[in-house]
Amino acid sequence: MDELTLEKIGSIIRNEKIEYVVKKGRWTVYDVIDIRQHENDKPSIRGLRLNRDEAKLLLQILREELE
């Protein structure tokens, strides 16, 4: 079984209980970005894991929307 090791690269603090943590890592042959909601410093099941191509597409969508 392949292990997933993630490194924290940033976070967005929503309020005193909720934080969105952004991590990067490698799983099998894929570079991944993981964005996960943490409640009271514990990761919840709410989140999103994207491979590099999917993350680039998400970034493009957000840039178009926020311009």
GIKAUR-V83295 format. One record per residue. RES is the residue in one small letter. PHI is phi in whole degrees, -180 to 180 (* if undefined). OMEGA is omega in degrees with one decimal (* if undefined). NEAR is the number of other C-alpha atoms within 12 Angstrom. Layout:
res={RES | RES}
phi={PHI | PHI}
omega={OMEGA | OMEGA}
near={NEAR | NEAR}
This chain:
res={m | d | e | l | t | l | e | k | i | g | s | i | i | r | n | e | k | i | e | y | v | v | k | k | g | r | w | t | v | y | d | v | i | d | i | r | q | h | e | n | d | k | p | s | i | r | g | l | r | l | n | r | d | e | a | k | l | l | l | q | i | l | r | e | e | l | e}
phi={* | -88 | -89 | -107 | -116 | -117 | -115 | -69 | -119 | 174 | -158 | -126 | -90 | -88 | -159 | -68 | -108 | -116 | -138 | -100 | -107 | -107 | -131 | -126 | -175 | -133 | -130 | 49 | -105 | -107 | -83 | -127 | -118 | -120 | -117 | -131 | -81 | -112 | -118 | 54 | 66 | -122 | -68 | -101 | -80 | -77 | 174 | -149 | -121 | -124 | -79 | -60 | -65 | -65 | -65 | -63 | -65 | -61 | -60 | -62 | -61 | -66 | -61 | -62 | -72 | -93 | -76}
omega={179.6 | 179.4 | 175.2 | 176.9 | -176.8 | 178.1 | 179.7 | 179.3 | 178.0 | 177.6 | 175.4 | 179.1 | -178.7 | 176.5 | -174.6 | -179.8 | -171.3 | 176.8 | 174.2 | -175.8 | 179.7 | -179.7 | 174.6 | 178.8 | -179.7 | 176.6 | -170.3 | -178.6 | -174.1 | 167.0 | -176.5 | 171.1 | -179.2 | 176.3 | -171.5 | 175.3 | 175.9 | 176.7 | -177.1 | 177.6 | 177.5 | 179.4 | 175.2 | 177.7 | 178.9 | 180.0 | -173.7 | 174.9 | -175.7 | 170.2 | -173.3 | -179.8 | 178.4 | 179.4 | 177.3 | 178.1 | 176.8 | 178.4 | 178.5 | 179.2 | -179.5 | 178.3 | 179.2 | -178.3 | -173.2 | 178.2 | *}
near={5 | 9 | 11 | 19 | 17 | 21 | 18 | 17 | 15 | 17 | 20 | 19 | 18 | 14 | 13 | 12 | 15 | 20 | 24 | 30 | 30 | 27 | 28 | 27 | 24 | 21 | 20 | 13 | 12 | 20 | 23 | 26 | 32 | 33 | 31 | 29 | 27 | 24 | 20 | 15 | 17 | 15 | 21 | 17 | 14 | 17 | 19 | 22 | 28 | 25 | 23 | 20 | 15 | 18 | 22 | 16 | 14 | 19 | 16 | 14 | 13 | 12 | 11 | 10 | 9 | 8 | 7}
